[in-house]
Amino acid sequence: MSQLEFLPFTKPTLDEETIQSVANVLRSGWITSGPKVQEFEAALSEHFGGRPVRVANSATAALEIGLRLMGIGPGDEVITTPLTWVATVNVILKVGATPVLVDIDPATRNIDLDLLEKAITPNTRALLPVDLAGLPVDRRRLYEIAGAHNLRVLEDAAQSQGATSHGERIGTKGDLCSVSFHPNKNITSIEGGALVMNTLDEAREFEKWRLQGVERLPDGTMDVTLPGGKCNLTDVAAAVGLGQLKRIVEFNTKRTRLAHRYFDRLNRDLGLELPVWSDDSNWHMFQPLLPLERMKFGRGEFIAKMKDKGIGVGVHYPALHLFTLFRAMGYSEGQYPVAERVGASTVSLPLFPGMSPEDVDRVCEALEQVMKEALA
Ligand SMILES: *Cc1c(COP(=O)(O)O)cnc(C)c1O
């Protein structure tokens, strides 16, 4: 065991061709937003069925701009999940709107669409669903609800690029859709994100929010029409993204095979609650829940013991309403019991395209040893 390399819970796969393309950008004399960004946006647009796509230096920025494009601000309610990366909710606060949290479905661990519908009020303006671990929220049902209540949808597909719902790739249909290229996501541009939009007018508006509100005029001068940010992507990052986008189907296929192997090899007597199997998922993460009430030690010790055996384990995510920021806003324990239970017991096991099937077996073996100790 000690001879084996440490297996992290995730790691990006970057090929030599991509590394070479980065070197070419660095030598080109133009390293910030330029031709590579345009090429990346065109390739993303093709990936998303020809819809307009613009990139930013993070998905957080893309989500915030998405809310701004919808005109969402103070007094508006946006419904989302408490079991997500906190960026999802931070951007709602950032534009001055009110996040309305709704508990999750214990099977999918995504927002419970029945509860979502009940949480709609006259102030609700938008729905912000998250496809946790790469398993999409049911788009058909989601858009039925949005349509019936005349609501906009901003899909946080940071984790679900390349996944499908009812046979259609996420982002190719629907309203606004945001994806992330953080190194832990299924494809990366080091840091980066993108927003898939409906019209070129929205895309032009996105460009303004992305860079200081600047609008280039035909006569070579400029105007500024809104207080935009500084969230443009560099050509260096875009070159990485282009190299990655070419391989997204291959990467997701590898992830799916590895997830299959986890389902095959994991000892079901260890008391772990496995995620639901779905062919719709891009298997961004593989997350069993620990049977904490039966264990002699907690999640922290479990993670430390796995680390001792050379296996990296992550936590994605604790239920966010229990963070100090949200407690200060009045949230408390017991409000979202399903998200709290999942958030307290979830662990992310290693899953990334560079892993071998034998790596999965290694994780399963370590799990078996650690869990037998925990349940003894
Ligand atoms: C990663 C992630 C984000 C933010 O992406 P960045 O590119 O890091 O800003 C937002 N929402 C979810 C669900 C994520 O997983």
The ligand as a MOL file (V3000), in Angstrom:
LIG
                    3D

  0  0  0     0  0            999 V3000
M  V30 BEGIN CTAB
M  V30 COUNTS 15 15 0 0 0
M  V30 BEGIN ATOM
M  V30 1 C -18.0860 25.0450 -8.8130 0
M  V30 2 C -19.4780 25.4870 -8.6490 0
M  V30 3 C -19.8530 26.8250 -8.8020 0
M  V30 4 C -18.8700 27.9370 -9.0070 0
M  V30 5 O -17.9570 27.7130 -10.0270 0
M  V30 6 P -16.6310 28.6290 -10.0950 0
M  V30 7 O -16.1720 28.4470 -11.5020 0
M  V30 8 O -15.6840 28.0680 -9.0840 0
M  V30 9 O -17.0170 30.0150 -9.7910 0
M  V30 10 C -21.1860 27.1600 -8.6890 0
M  V30 11 N -22.1090 26.2230 -8.4210 0
M  V30 12 C -21.7980 24.9380 -8.2650 0
M  V30 13 C -22.8830 23.9430 -8.0100 0
M  V30 14 C -20.4680 24.5250 -8.3430 0
M  V30 15 O -20.1680 23.2300 -8.1560 0
M  V30 END ATOM
M  V30 BEGIN BOND
M  V30 1 1 1 2
M  V30 2 1 2 3
M  V30 3 2 2 14
M  V30 4 1 3 4
M  V30 5 2 3 10
M  V30 6 1 4 5
M  V30 7 1 5 6
M  V30 8 2 6 7
M  V30 9 1 6 8
M  V30 10 1 6 9
M  V30 11 1 10 11
M  V30 12 2 11 12
M  V30 13 1 12 13
M  V30 14 1 12 14
M  V30 15 1 14 15
M  V30 END BOND
M  V30 END CTAB
M  END
